[in-house]
């Protein structure tokens, strides 16, 4: 088909520790701003969206002049006398702006607060975020995660169940999440098969840090503070290692492993706002303007293997929409 397998970036794990795929609930659809563009002939990234039980997800792909980059002819697309290339004759880098409203469902529309979790950089960022795709066949995925509890808009408390690391569709591992009305506790149901992997979360700057995590039937789990969010987001990012896979497998055969239920002690505060999330409604919300864009660049550091698969995220200066 004109592209070689070697031209693609390293393909990471797509399944849980038990080998099951983490599929979203909806088929992928182009975002509203890319419906009427041709990403292979125009210097515009292809963006597609879908949704899980709690988090949405938006993928961005650099397909412009991809065939030429793999050694075959590509259409110019009529953009500029240089055939859409930079000063060195290479296809240009593309920037895809990803906003919560790219997932056009009420579950992610204002006044609901959302944060983004960028793959492959692992950055937890404020939305919208601009993802830089440096060369053809580069791609990125951003989980759009609602902040539960703490009230809508600028409420101080809350808890965002980001998902399970090591997956492309990280938020797809979260089957359900809820925050108590008091703001003192949160409960997250993680899909079976993720044992031994890390579950990640984010809490806003004004929210109490996670002080304790317990797994149903598995006792206390030590939470790890991974530092502050990026891109002007602030707050705290943390993770906990889920119970080993052997604890989930009861039944064997083709029977799916049972889910893992986590209870988080948040230390008080909050209440009100969105307190629970499951499968999002199917109604479509109108698009809204983008504001306050932060820039994160995806680039290959030339090293294969390791947790990052040879890719890293580089922060650039913020912009405003």
Secondary structure, DSSP 8 states (H G I E B T S, - for coil): ----GGGS------B-TTS-B---SS--EE-TTTTT--TTTSS--EEEEEE-SS-EEEEEE--TTHHHHTTS----TT-TTTTTB-TTSSB--EEEEE-GGGS-BGGGSTTS-EEEEEETT--EEESSEEEEE-STT-EEEEEEEE-BSS-STT-S--BEEEEETT-SSGGGGEEEEEE-TTSSEEEEEE-TT-TTSEEEEEE-TTS----EEEETTTEEE--EEEEEEBTTTEEEEEEEE---GGGT-TT-TTS----EEEEEE--S---SS--EE-S--S-B-------S-EEEEEEE-S--STTTTTEEEEEE-----
